[in-house]
Amino acid sequence: MSLLDTAKKTVDEAVKKGARQAEVAAFSVREALTRYTKNVIHQNVVSDDFGLVLKVVVEGNRIGSVAIDSREKNAVSNGLEMALSMAKVSRPDPDFKTFPESKTIAPVGATYCKETAEFSPEDMALAVKTVIETALDQNKNVKWSAGAYTTTATKYCIANSLGVAAENDFTVAYLDTITRAQSTGQEGSGYRIKRSRDVKEIDPVTIAKDAAKDAVESMNPKQIPLGEYEAIFKPEAVSIFTGFLGRLGFSSKVYQQGQSFLRGKLGTLMFDEKLTLCDNGRDMNTLTPMASDGEGVPKRAVMLINRGVPENLCYDSYTALKENRESTGHALPKVGRGFFSEMPMPMNEVISSGDASIDELIEDTKRGVLITRLHYVNPTKPDQAIISGMTNDAIWLIEKGEIKHPTLQMRFTESVIRILGNIDLLGDKSTLEQTPSCIMPAIKTRFFRFTGHTEF
């Protein structure tokens, strides 16, 4: 029996057992991982995960939900009994109206790559070997590389008692590396990652060469004063900002809870007019396009920021019906051992690119920094979109349009609104990169505030 048939059959059984409405998500995930550090593979594993997420509604808008990891008849029946029992003793949910009704879902292009799904442990080990050896061959000062090669093949199905029956399958692969170089003094660090639905698009040689180059050129970093700098962010760093836009602002759940930094500001100029951000779950240039969302609602393009003006929020059916709206197709798929988010969020963000290459972004900088990526970033004042974290791997000081020297890593505290409200230039198509939830160019901003030094 297919996953979708399992979901539909389970919905029928839930209704027979007394559910007023029922929704069942079924998923299978096969993930392979080869992890390496200091030029040695130390982990090579494959896991197969399966799950059913059973959600039932009984009279009085009482809801119960259970996740199980078996499709055996007894396990499913016991899961349904448990969900119904939980629903009967739960408090009524006055905001729940109904699960979504069935709508026509137009297919998207090929999101499942057989070569990725069948990429073997030997294939992954060979790619890692290529990364390690290529990096060592680039420069005598390269010492070691570390990172991971991961492939994932996912099938997700959703059915409910109102006729929804949708399925999506997709593959994702990524290879990343951190390369360290040292002669005398402090070591340098370079980072690269490539993601794709198709493993054939991942080139270990290019990844290794680029990371090794940054590692060598960032050796012996110097400390720079605290304060404000112009900043060039590569796409991996930009994705941190757009991720917090979704979590802290454009999710309708956060907005309805009164915690969104967009409260009272939709339709007003809030960001730089150069910034246009659309979330389009059907865009084949994003990493995981899908025909429908986690509730089986058709995906579509939603303009989030139009020339600096925030225009729309991301809704699932629950949050949409609280405002008598329609879902925008942003319910997250219920995938992963029952640990999933009920928060609708943008997952296929696209920032319109500009016309500046990385070299041109550097040439336009009077005194600033070039940042590879950010890490340990957390919100400090979510309702104001203020975040704090650190830079990571290669970072350089720029003066009068030229890179002067690498710098020690820095701690920052900044407002995402201020960063994206003061854009000097947007990178061109040559700077575009895919991240898990975005495709975006490099960005140069007028301000970025460093608040602390590190010793590395």
TORKOL-4160 file (C-alpha; in steps of 0.2 Angstrom, whole numbers, padded with zeros to 4 digits, m for minus):
456
<pt num="1" X="0000" Y="0000" Z="0000"/>
<pt num="2" X="0007" Y="0017" Z="m0005"/>
<pt num="3" X="0010" Y="0031" Z="0008"/>
<pt num="4" X="m0005" Y="0041" Z="0002"/>
<pt num="5" X="m0016" Y="0026" Z="0002"/>
<pt num="6" X="m0011" Y="0023" Z="0020"/>
<pt num="7" X="m0015" Y="0041" Z="0025"/>
<pt num="8" X="m0032" Y="0040" Z="0016"/>
<pt num="9" X="m0037" Y="0023" Z="0024"/>
<pt num="10" X="m0032" Y="0030" Z="0041"/>
<pt num="11" X="m0043" Y="0045" Z="0039"/>
<pt num="12" X="m0058" Y="0034" Z="0035"/>
<pt num="13" X="m0054" Y="0023" Z="0050"/>
<pt num="14" X="m0053" Y="0039" Z="0061"/>
<pt num="15" X="m0070" Y="0045" Z="0055"/>
<pt num="16" X="m0078" Y="0028" Z="0058"/>
<pt num="17" X="m0071" Y="0028" Z="0076"/>
<pt num="18" X="m0080" Y="0044" Z="0079"/>
<pt num="19" X="m0069" Y="0059" Z="0073"/>
<pt num="20" X="m0079" Y="0074" Z="0067"/>
<pt num="21" X="m0064" Y="0078" Z="0056"/>
<pt num="22" X="m0047" Y="0069" Z="0053"/>
<pt num="23" X="m0030" Y="0073" Z="0045"/>
<pt num="24" X="m0016" Y="0061" Z="0043"/>
<pt num="25" X="0001" Y="0064" Z="0037"/>
<pt num="26" X="0013" Y="0050" Z="0031"/>
<pt num="27" X="0031" Y="0052" Z="0027"/>
<pt num="28" X="0046" Y="0042" Z="0024"/>
<pt num="29" X="0064" Y="0049" Z="0025"/>
<pt num="30" X="0080" Y="0040" Z="0020"/>
<pt num="31" X="0096" Y="0050" Z="0025"/>
<pt num="32" X="0114" Y="0046" Z="0022"/>
<pt num="33" X="0128" Y="0055" Z="0031"/>
<pt num="34" X="0147" Y="0054" Z="0029"/>
<pt num="35" X="0155" Y="0066" Z="0042"/>
<pt num="36" X="0174" Y="0069" Z="0042"/>
<pt num="37" X="0186" Y="0080" Z="0053"/>
<pt num="38" X="0205" Y="0083" Z="0052"/>
<pt num="39" X="0206" Y="0074" Z="0035"/>
<pt num="40" X="0198" Y="0058" Z="0042"/>
<pt num="41" X="0180" Y="0051" Z="0039"/>
<pt num="42" X="0173" Y="0046" Z="0057"/>
<pt num="43" X="0155" Y="0043" Z="0053"/>
<pt num="44" X="0146" Y="0035" Z="0039"/>
<pt num="45" X="0128" Y="0031" Z="0043"/>
<pt num="46" X="0111" Y="0028" Z="0034"/>
<pt num="47" X="0094" Y="0030" Z="0042"/>
<pt num="48" X="0077" Y="0026" Z="0036"/>
<pt num="49" X="0063" Y="0035" Z="0045"/>
<pt num="50" X="0044" Y="0032" Z="0044"/>
<pt num="51" X="0030" Y="0041" Z="0053"/>
<pt num="52" X="0011" Y="0044" Z="0053"/>
<pt num="53" X="0005" Y="0060" Z="0062"/>
<pt num="54" X="m0013" Y="0057" Z="0066"/>
<pt num="55" X="m0024" Y="0072" Z="0070"/>
<pt num="56" X="m0043" Y="0071" Z="0075"/>
<pt num="57" X="m0056" Y="0083" Z="0080"/>
<pt num="58" X="m0071" Y="0078" Z="0090"/>
<pt num="59" X="m0087" Y="0088" Z="0095"/>
<pt num="60" X="m0084" Y="0104" Z="0104"/>
<pt num="61" X="m0068" Y="0108" Z="0094"/>
<pt num="62" X="m0058" Y="0096" Z="0104"/>
<pt num="63" X="m0042" Y="0091" Z="0096"/>
<pt num="64" X="m0030" Y="0077" Z="0098"/>
<pt num="65" X="m0014" Y="0073" Z="0089"/>
<pt num="66" X="m0002" Y="0058" Z="0090"/>
<pt num="67" X="0014" Y="0053" Z="0080"/>
<pt num="68" X="0018" Y="0035" Z="0077"/>
<pt num="69" X="0032" Y="0026" Z="0068"/>
<pt num="70" X="0022" Y="0011" Z="0061"/>
<pt num="71" X="0009" Y="0007" Z="0048"/>
<pt num="72" X="0004" Y="m0010" Z="0055"/>
<pt num="73" X="m0014" Y="m0011" Z="0058"/>
<pt num="74" X="m0014" Y="m0013" Z="0077"/>
<pt num="75" X="m0002" Y="0001" Z="0079"/>
<pt num="76" X="m0012" Y="0013" Z="0068"/>
<pt num="77" X="m0028" Y="0008" Z="0077"/>
<pt num="78" X="m0020" Y="0011" Z="0094"/>
<pt num="79" X="m0013" Y="0027" Z="0088"/>
<pt num="80" X="m0031" Y="0033" Z="0083"/>
<pt num="81" X="m0038" Y="0027" Z="0099"/>
<pt num="82" X="m0025" Y="0037" Z="0109"/>
<pt num="83" X="m0028" Y="0053" Z="0098"/>
<pt num="84" X="m0047" Y="0052" Z="0101"/>
<pt num="85" X="m0045" Y="0049" Z="0119"/>
<pt num="86" X="m0033" Y="0064" Z="0120"/>
<pt num="87" X="m0046" Y="0075" Z="0110"/>
<pt num="88" X="m0060" Y="0070" Z="0122"/>
<pt num="89" X="m0051" Y="0077" Z="0137"/>
<pt num="90" X="m0043" Y="0092" Z="0129"/>
<pt num="91" X="m0050" Y="0110" Z="0131"/>
<pt num="92" X="m0060" Y="0116" Z="0116"/>
<pt num="93" X="m0051" Y="0126" Z="0104"/>
<pt num="94" X="m0062" Y="0141" Z="0099"/>
<pt num="95" X="m0051" Y="0146" Z="0085"/>
<pt num="96" X="m0051" Y="0130" Z="0075"/>
<pt num="97" X="m0064" Y="0131" Z="0061"/>
<pt num="98" X="m0060" Y="0117" Z="0049"/>
<pt num="99" X="m0046" Y="0107" Z="0040"/>
<pt num="100" X="m0044" Y="0114" Z="0022"/>
<pt num="101" X="m0055" Y="0107" Z="0008"/>
<pt num="102" X="m0048" Y="0099" Z="m0007"/>
<pt num="103" X="m0042" Y="0110" Z="m0021"/>
<pt num="104" X="m0034" Y="0107" Z="m0038"/>
<pt num="105" X="m0015" Y="0105" Z="m0036"/>
<pt num="106" X="m0004" Y="0109" Z="m0051"/>
<pt num="107" X="0012" Y="0099" Z="m0052"/>
<pt num="108" X="0029" Y="0107" Z="m0051"/>
<pt num="109" X="0044" Y="0101" Z="m0061"/>
<pt num="110" X="0056" Y="0086" Z="m0056"/>
<pt num="111" X="0060" Y="0088" Z="m0037"/>
<pt num="112" X="0066" Y="0070" Z="m0035"/>
<pt num="113" X="0083" Y="0064" Z="m0042"/>
<pt num="114" X="0086" Y="0046" Z="m0042"/>
<pt num="115" X="0105" Y="0048" Z="m0043"/>
<pt num="116" X="0104" Y="0058" Z="m0026"/>
<pt num="117" X="0092" Y="0045" Z="m0018"/>
<pt num="118" X="0104" Y="0031" Z="m0023"/>
<pt num="119" X="0121" Y="0039" Z="m0020"/>
<pt num="120" X="0131" Y="0026" Z="m0011"/>
<pt num="121" X="0142" Y="0027" Z="0005"/>
<pt num="122" X="0156" Y="0024" Z="m0007"/>
<pt num="123" X="0152" Y="0038" Z="m0018"/>
<pt num="124" X="0151" Y="0050" Z="m0003"/>
<pt num="125" X="0167" Y="0044" Z="0004"/>
<pt num="126" X="0176" Y="0046" Z="m0013"/>
<pt num="127" X="0169" Y="0064" Z="m0014"/>
<pt num="128" X="0175" Y="0068" Z="0004"/>
<pt num="129" X="0192" Y="0061" Z="m0001"/>
<pt num="130" X="0193" Y="0072" Z="m0016"/>
<pt num="131" X="0189" Y="0087" Z="m0005"/>
<pt num="132" X="0203" Y="0083" Z="0007"/>
<pt num="133" X="0216" Y="0079" Z="m0006"/>
<pt num="134" X="0211" Y="0094" Z="m0017"/>
<pt num="135" X="0213" Y="0106" Z="m0002"/>
<pt num="136" X="0230" Y="0099" Z="0003"/>
<pt num="137" X="0236" Y="0101" Z="m0015"/>
<pt num="138" X="0231" Y="0119" Z="m0015"/>
<pt num="139" X="0244" Y="0126" Z="m0003"/>
<pt num="140" X="0258" Y="0119" Z="0008"/>
<pt num="141" X="0250" Y="0129" Z="0023"/>
<pt num="142" X="0233" Y="0119" Z="0022"/>
<pt num="143" X="0232" Y="0108" Z="0037"/>
<pt num="144" X="0216" Y="0099" Z="0037"/>
<pt num="145" X="0197" Y="0099" Z="0032"/>
<pt num="146" X="0181" Y="0094" Z="0041"/>
<pt num="147" X="0163" Y="0094" Z="0036"/>
<pt num="148" X="0149" Y="0082" Z="0030"/>
<pt num="149" X="0141" Y="0075" Z="0014"/>
<pt num="150" X="0122" Y="0072" Z="0017"/>
<pt num="151" X="0109" Y="0066" Z="0005"/>
<pt num="152" X="0090" Y="0065" Z="0009"/>
<pt num="153" X="0076" Y="0057" Z="0000"/>
<pt num="154" X="0059" Y="0062" Z="0007"/>
<pt num="155" X="0041" Y="0057" Z="0002"/>
<pt num="156" X="0027" Y="0066" Z="0011"/>
<pt num="157" X="0008" Y="0063" Z="0009"/>
<pt num="158" X="m0007" Y="0072" Z="0018"/>
<pt num="159" X="m0025" Y="0067" Z="0018"/>
<pt num="160" X="m0040" Y="0073" Z="0027"/>
<pt num="161" X="m0059" Y="0069" Z="0029"/>
<pt num="162" X="m0063" Y="0084" Z="0017"/>
<pt num="163" X="m0056" Y="0076" Z="0002"/>
<pt num="164" X="m0038" Y="0082" Z="0003"/>
<pt num="165" X="m0026" Y="0069" Z="m0004"/>
<pt num="166" X="m0009" Y="0076" Z="m0009"/>
<pt num="167" X="0009" Y="0070" Z="m0010"/>
<pt num="168" X="0026" Y="0077" Z="m0013"/>
<pt num="169" X="0043" Y="0069" Z="m0015"/>
<pt num="170" X="0060" Y="0077" Z="m0016"/>
<pt num="171" X="0078" Y="0074" Z="m0013"/>
<pt num="172" X="0092" Y="0086" Z="m0006"/>
<pt num="173" X="0111" Y="0084" Z="m0005"/>
<pt num="174" X="0124" Y="0095" Z="0002"/>
<pt num="175" X="0142" Y="0095" Z="0004"/>
<pt num="176" X="0151" Y="0107" Z="0016"/>
<pt num="177" X="0169" Y="0109" Z="0021"/>
<pt num="178" X="0179" Y="0120" Z="0034"/>
<pt num="179" X="0197" Y="0120" Z="0029"/>
<pt num="180" X="0211" Y="0127" Z="0040"/>
<pt num="181" X="0228" Y="0133" Z="0035"/>
<pt num="182" X="0243" Y="0139" Z="0046"/>
<pt num="183" X="0261" Y="0143" Z="0043"/>
<pt num="184" X="0266" Y="0153" Z="0059"/>
<pt num="185" X="0255" Y="0163" Z="0070"/>
<pt num="186" X="0236" Y="0160" Z="0070"/>
<pt num="187" X="0227" Y="0149" Z="0057"/>
<pt num="188" X="0215" Y="0154" Z="0044"/>
<pt num="189" X="0198" Y="0146" Z="0040"/>
<pt num="190" X="0189" Y="0144" Z="0024"/>
<pt num="191" X="0171" Y="0138" Z="0022"/>
<pt num="192" X="0161" Y="0132" Z="0007"/>
<pt num="193" X="0144" Y="0123" Z="0005"/>
<pt num="194" X="0135" Y="0117" Z="m0010"/>
<pt num="195" X="0117" Y="0111" Z="m0010"/>
<pt num="196" X="0106" Y="0104" Z="m0024"/>
<pt num="197" X="0093" Y="0091" Z="m0027"/>
<pt num="198" X="0105" Y="0083" Z="m0039"/>
<pt num="199" X="0121" Y="0076" Z="m0033"/>
<pt num="200" X="0128" Y="0079" Z="m0051"/>
<pt num="201" X="0128" Y="0097" Z="m0048"/>
<pt num="202" X="0139" Y="0096" Z="m0032"/>
<pt num="203" X="0158" Y="0098" Z="m0037"/>
<pt num="204" X="0170" Y="0093" Z="m0023"/>
<pt num="205" X="0185" Y="0100" Z="m0032"/>
<pt num="206" X="0178" Y="0118" Z="m0033"/>
<pt num="207" X="0171" Y="0117" Z="m0015"/>
<pt num="208" X="0189" Y="0112" Z="m0009"/>
<pt num="209" X="0198" Y="0125" Z="m0019"/>
<pt num="210" X="0187" Y="0139" Z="m0014"/>
<pt num="211" X="0188" Y="0135" Z="0005"/>
<pt num="212" X="0207" Y="0132" Z="0004"/>
<pt num="213" X="0210" Y="0149" Z="m0004"/>
<pt num="214" X="0200" Y="0158" Z="0009"/>
<pt num="215" X="0209" Y="0148" Z="0023"/>
<pt num="216" X="0226" Y="0153" Z="0016"/>
<pt num="217" X="0222" Y="0171" Z="0013"/>
<pt num="218" X="0214" Y="0173" Z="0031"/>
<pt num="219" X="0229" Y="0167" Z="0040"/>
<pt num="220" X="0236" Y="0178" Z="0054"/>
<pt num="221" X="0220" Y="0189" Z="0057"/>
<pt num="222" X="0221" Y="0205" Z="0065"/>
<pt num="223" X="0210" Y="0213" Z="0078"/>
<pt num="224" X="0199" Y="0228" Z="0072"/>
<pt num="225" X="0191" Y="0241" Z="0083"/>
<pt num="226" X="0173" Y="0239" Z="0089"/>
<pt num="227" X="0160" Y="0250" Z="0080"/>
<pt num="228" X="0150" Y="0252" Z="0064"/>
<pt num="229" X="0157" Y="0246" Z="0047"/>
<pt num="230" X="0150" Y="0244" Z="0030"/>
<pt num="231" X="0147" Y="0226" Z="0027"/>
<pt num="232" X="0147" Y="0214" Z="0012"/>
<pt num="233" X="0137" Y="0198" Z="0017"/>
<pt num="234" X="0139" Y="0182" Z="0006"/>
<pt num="235" X="0122" Y="0173" Z="0004"/>
<pt num="236" X="0125" Y="0161" Z="0018"/>
<pt num="237" X="0126" Y="0176" Z="0030"/>
<pt num="238" X="0111" Y="0184" Z="0021"/>
<pt num="239" X="0100" Y="0169" Z="0024"/>
<pt num="240" X="0102" Y="0171" Z="0043"/>
<pt num="241" X="0093" Y="0188" Z="0041"/>
<pt num="242" X="0079" Y="0182" Z="0030"/>
<pt num="243" X="0077" Y="0167" Z="0041"/>
<pt num="244" X="0073" Y="0178" Z="0056"/>
<pt num="245" X="0062" Y="0189" Z="0045"/>
<pt num="246" X="0051" Y="0173" Z="0043"/>
<pt num="247" X="0052" Y="0168" Z="0061"/>
<pt num="248" X="0050" Y="0185" Z="0069"/>
<pt num="249" X="0039" Y="0194" Z="0057"/>
<pt num="250" X="0030" Y="0186" Z="0042"/>
<pt num="251" X="0023" Y="0171" Z="0051"/>
<pt num="252" X="0005" Y="0174" Z="0054"/>
<pt num="253" X="0005" Y="0164" Z="0071"/>
<pt num="254" X="0018" Y="0176" Z="0078"/>
<pt num="255" X="0009" Y="0191" Z="0071"/>
<pt num="256" X="m0008" Y="0185" Z="0079"/>
<pt num="257" X="0001" Y="0183" Z="0096"/>
<pt num="258" X="0006" Y="0201" Z="0095"/>
<pt num="259" X="0025" Y="0197" Z="0095"/>
<pt num="260" X="0029" Y="0201" Z="0077"/>
<pt num="261" X="0040" Y="0216" Z="0073"/>
<pt num="262" X="0028" Y="0219" Z="0058"/>
<pt num="263" X="0013" Y="0224" Z="0069"/>
<pt num="264" X="0005" Y="0239" Z="0063"/>
<pt num="265" X="0018" Y="0241" Z="0049"/>
<pt num="266" X="0012" Y="0231" Z="0034"/>
<pt num="267" X="0010" Y="0242" Z="0019"/>
<pt num="268" X="0023" Y="0255" Z="0025"/>
<pt num="269" X="0040" Y="0258" Z="0019"/>
<pt num="270" X="0051" Y="0248" Z="0032"/>
<pt num="271" X="0066" Y="0241" Z="0022"/>
<pt num="272" X="0077" Y="0248" Z="0008"/>
<pt num="273" X="0068" Y="0251" Z="m0008"/>
<pt num="274" X="0081" Y="0240" Z="m0017"/>
<pt num="275" X="0074" Y="0225" Z="m0007"/>
<pt num="276" X="0061" Y="0214" Z="m0015"/>
<pt num="277" X="0058" Y="0197" Z="m0007"/>
<pt num="278" X="0045" Y="0184" Z="m0013"/>
<pt num="279" X="0041" Y="0167" Z="m0006"/>
<pt num="280" X="0037" Y="0155" Z="m0020"/>
<pt num="281" X="0035" Y="0137" Z="m0016"/>
<pt num="282" X="0034" Y="0133" Z="m0034"/>
<pt num="283" X="0050" Y="0141" Z="m0039"/>
<pt num="284" X="0062" Y="0127" Z="m0046"/>
<pt num="285" X="0077" Y="0138" Z="m0042"/>
<pt num="286" X="0074" Y="0136" Z="m0024"/>
<pt num="287" X="0080" Y="0120" Z="m0015"/>
<pt num="288" X="0064" Y="0112" Z="m0010"/>
<pt num="289" X="0049" Y="0117" Z="m0021"/>
<pt num="290" X="0033" Y="0108" Z="m0019"/>
<pt num="291" X="0016" Y="0108" Z="m0027"/>
<pt num="292" X="0007" Y="0108" Z="m0010"/>
<pt num="293" X="0011" Y="0113" Z="0008"/>
<pt num="294" X="0010" Y="0102" Z="0024"/>
<pt num="295" X="m0009" Y="0103" Z="0024"/>
<pt num="296" X="m0012" Y="0099" Z="0005"/>
<pt num="297" X="m0015" Y="0117" Z="0001"/>
<pt num="298" X="m0008" Y="0122" Z="m0016"/>
<pt num="299" X="0008" Y="0132" Z="m0016"/>
<pt num="300" X="0009" Y="0149" Z="m0024"/>
<pt num="301" X="0020" Y="0164" Z="m0025"/>
<pt num="302" X="0017" Y="0177" Z="m0010"/>
<pt num="303" X="0025" Y="0194" Z="m0011"/>
<pt num="304" X="0032" Y="0197" Z="0006"/>
<pt num="305" X="0043" Y="0213" Z="0003"/>
<pt num="306" X="0039" Y="0224" Z="m0012"/>
<pt num="307" X="0053" Y="0237" Z="m0015"/>
<pt num="308" X="0055" Y="0239" Z="0004"/>
<pt num="309" X="0036" Y="0238" Z="0009"/>
<pt num="310" X="0031" Y="0222" Z="0018"/>
<pt num="311" X="0014" Y="0217" Z="0010"/>
<pt num="312" X="0009" Y="0200" Z="0016"/>
<pt num="313" X="0010" Y="0187" Z="0030"/>
<pt num="314" X="0012" Y="0168" Z="0028"/>
<pt num="315" X="m0004" Y="0158" Z="0033"/>
<pt num="316" X="m0009" Y="0140" Z="0036"/>
<pt num="317" X="m0027" Y="0136" Z="0037"/>
<pt num="318" X="m0028" Y="0138" Z="0056"/>
<pt num="319" X="m0021" Y="0155" Z="0056"/>
<pt num="320" X="m0030" Y="0161" Z="0040"/>
<pt num="321" X="m0047" Y="0156" Z="0046"/>
<pt num="322" X="m0045" Y="0166" Z="0062"/>
<pt num="323" X="m0045" Y="0181" Z="0051"/>
<pt num="324" X="m0058" Y="0174" Z="0038"/>
<pt num="325" X="m0044" Y="0173" Z="0025"/>
<pt num="326" X="m0037" Y="0159" Z="0014"/>
<pt num="327" X="m0022" Y="0149" Z="0018"/>
<pt num="328" X="m0007" Y="0155" Z="0008"/>
<pt num="329" X="0000" Y="0137" Z="0007"/>
<pt num="330" X="0013" Y="0139" Z="0021"/>
<pt num="331" X="0009" Y="0125" Z="0033"/>
<pt num="332" X="0025" Y="0116" Z="0036"/>
<pt num="333" X="0026" Y="0097" Z="0032"/>
<pt num="334" X="0024" Y="0086" Z="0047"/>
<pt num="335" X="0040" Y="0076" Z="0044"/>
<pt num="336" X="0053" Y="0070" Z="0057"/>
<pt num="337" X="0048" Y="0058" Z="0071"/>
<pt num="338" X="0034" Y="0069" Z="0077"/>
<pt num="339" X="0045" Y="0084" Z="0080"/>
<pt num="340" X="0038" Y="0098" Z="0068"/>
<pt num="341" X="0032" Y="0116" Z="0069"/>
<pt num="342" X="0015" Y="0122" Z="0069"/>
<pt num="343" X="0021" Y="0139" Z="0064"/>
<pt num="344" X="0018" Y="0144" Z="0046"/>
<pt num="345" X="0034" Y="0151" Z="0038"/>
<pt num="346" X="0041" Y="0156" Z="0022"/>
<pt num="347" X="0052" Y="0142" Z="0015"/>
<pt num="348" X="0056" Y="0146" Z="m0003"/>
<pt num="349" X="0062" Y="0164" Z="m0001"/>
<pt num="350" X="0069" Y="0173" Z="m0017"/>
<pt num="351" X="0077" Y="0190" Z="m0016"/>
<pt num="352" X="0078" Y="0199" Z="m0032"/>
<pt num="353" X="0096" Y="0201" Z="m0037"/>
<pt num="354" X="0105" Y="0217" Z="m0042"/>
<pt num="355" X="0120" Y="0220" Z="m0054"/>
<pt num="356" X="0136" Y="0220" Z="m0044"/>
<pt num="357" X="0149" Y="0207" Z="m0043"/>
<pt num="358" X="0158" Y="0203" Z="m0028"/>
<pt num="359" X="0173" Y="0213" Z="m0034"/>
<pt num="360" X="0162" Y="0227" Z="m0037"/>
<pt num="361" X="0154" Y="0226" Z="m0020"/>
<pt num="362" X="0172" Y="0227" Z="m0013"/>
<pt num="363" X="0177" Y="0242" Z="m0024"/>
<pt num="364" X="0162" Y="0251" Z="m0018"/>
<pt num="365" X="0167" Y="0249" Z="0000"/>
<pt num="366" X="0176" Y="0263" Z="0009"/>
<pt num="367" X="0179" Y="0255" Z="0026"/>
<pt num="368" X="0170" Y="0239" Z="0029"/>
<pt num="369" X="0171" Y="0220" Z="0031"/>
<pt num="370" X="0168" Y="0205" Z="0020"/>
<pt num="371" X="0158" Y="0192" Z="0029"/>
<pt num="372" X="0157" Y="0173" Z="0024"/>
<pt num="373" X="0144" Y="0167" Z="0037"/>
<pt num="374" X="0137" Y="0170" Z="0054"/>
<pt num="375" X="0134" Y="0157" Z="0068"/>
<pt num="376" X="0127" Y="0156" Z="0086"/>
<pt num="377" X="0114" Y="0169" Z="0081"/>
<pt num="378" X="0099" Y="0171" Z="0092"/>
<pt num="379" X="0085" Y="0185" Z="0094"/>
<pt num="380" X="0088" Y="0196" Z="0109"/>
<pt num="381" X="0072" Y="0207" Z="0106"/>
<pt num="382" X="0061" Y="0197" Z="0095"/>
<pt num="383" X="0047" Y="0210" Z="0093"/>
<pt num="384" X="0061" Y="0222" Z="0087"/>
<pt num="385" X="0070" Y="0209" Z="0076"/>
<pt num="386" X="0086" Y="0212" Z="0086"/>
<pt num="387" X="0098" Y="0198" Z="0085"/>
<pt num="388" X="0115" Y="0194" Z="0092"/>
<pt num="389" X="0129" Y="0182" Z="0086"/>
<pt num="390" X="0146" Y="0180" Z="0079"/>
<pt num="391" X="0155" Y="0180" Z="0062"/>
<pt num="392" X="0163" Y="0163" Z="0057"/>
<pt num="393" X="0177" Y="0158" Z="0046"/>
<pt num="394" X="0185" Y="0170" Z="0034"/>
<pt num="395" X="0182" Y="0189" Z="0037"/>
<pt num="396" X="0192" Y="0203" Z="0029"/>
<pt num="397" X="0194" Y="0222" Z="0032"/>
<pt num="398" X="0191" Y="0232" Z="0017"/>
<pt num="399" X="0198" Y="0250" Z="0015"/>
<pt num="400" X="0196" Y="0261" Z="0000"/>
<pt num="401" X="0189" Y="0247" Z="m0011"/>
<pt num="402" X="0203" Y="0235" Z="m0007"/>
<pt num="403" X="0204" Y="0220" Z="0005"/>
<pt num="404" X="0218" Y="0225" Z="0018"/>
<pt num="405" X="0219" Y="0210" Z="0029"/>
<pt num="406" X="0209" Y="0196" Z="0038"/>
<pt num="407" X="0202" Y="0200" Z="0055"/>
<pt num="408" X="0198" Y="0190" Z="0070"/>
<pt num="409" X="0180" Y="0185" Z="0072"/>
<pt num="410" X="0168" Y="0197" Z="0080"/>
<pt num="411" X="0152" Y="0197" Z="0090"/>
<pt num="412" X="0138" Y="0208" Z="0084"/>
<pt num="413" X="0121" Y="0214" Z="0090"/>
<pt num="414" X="0110" Y="0222" Z="0076"/>
<pt num="415" X="0093" Y="0225" Z="0070"/>
<pt num="416" X="0088" Y="0215" Z="0055"/>
<pt num="417" X="0077" Y="0229" Z="0050"/>
<pt num="418" X="0091" Y="0241" Z="0051"/>
<pt num="419" X="0103" Y="0230" Z="0041"/>
<pt num="420" X="0090" Y="0227" Z="0027"/>
<pt num="421" X="0084" Y="0245" Z="0028"/>
<pt num="422" X="0101" Y="0251" Z="0023"/>
<pt num="423" X="0106" Y="0242" Z="0007"/>
<pt num="424" X="0120" Y="0250" Z="m0004"/>
<pt num="425" X="0121" Y="0236" Z="m0017"/>
<pt num="426" X="0113" Y="0219" Z="m0021"/>
<pt num="427" X="0124" Y="0206" Z="m0029"/>
<pt num="428" X="0121" Y="0200" Z="m0047"/>
<pt num="429" X="0117" Y="0183" Z="m0053"/>
<pt num="430" X="0135" Y="0177" Z="m0051"/>
<pt num="431" X="0133" Y="0179" Z="m0032"/>
<pt num="432" X="0117" Y="0169" Z="m0031"/>
<pt num="433" X="0117" Y="0154" Z="m0019"/>
<pt num="434" X="0104" Y="0142" Z="m0013"/>
<pt num="435" X="0102" Y="0139" Z="0006"/>
<pt num="436" X="0089" Y="0128" Z="0014"/>
<pt num="437" X="0075" Y="0140" Z="0013"/>
<pt num="438" X="0081" Y="0154" Z="0001"/>
<pt num="439" X="0090" Y="0159" Z="m0015"/>
<pt num="440" X="0098" Y="0175" Z="m0014"/>
<pt num="441" X="0113" Y="0186" Z="m0019"/>
<pt num="442" X="0127" Y="0194" Z="m0009"/>
<pt num="443" X="0122" Y="0211" Z="m0001"/>
<pt num="444" X="0131" Y="0226" Z="0004"/>
<pt num="445" X="0124" Y="0237" Z="0018"/>
<pt num="446" X="0129" Y="0254" Z="0025"/>
<pt num="447" X="0129" Y="0249" Z="0043"/>
<pt num="448" X="0134" Y="0233" Z="0053"/>
<pt num="449" X="0138" Y="0235" Z="0072"/>
<pt num="450" X="0152" Y="0225" Z="0081"/>
<pt num="451" X="0150" Y="0224" Z="0099"/>
<pt num="452" X="0163" Y="0212" Z="0105"/>
<pt num="453" X="0180" Y="0204" Z="0101"/>
<pt num="454" X="0185" Y="0186" Z="0101"/>
<pt num="455" X="0202" Y="0178" Z="0103"/>
<pt num="456" X="0201" Y="0167" Z="0087"/>
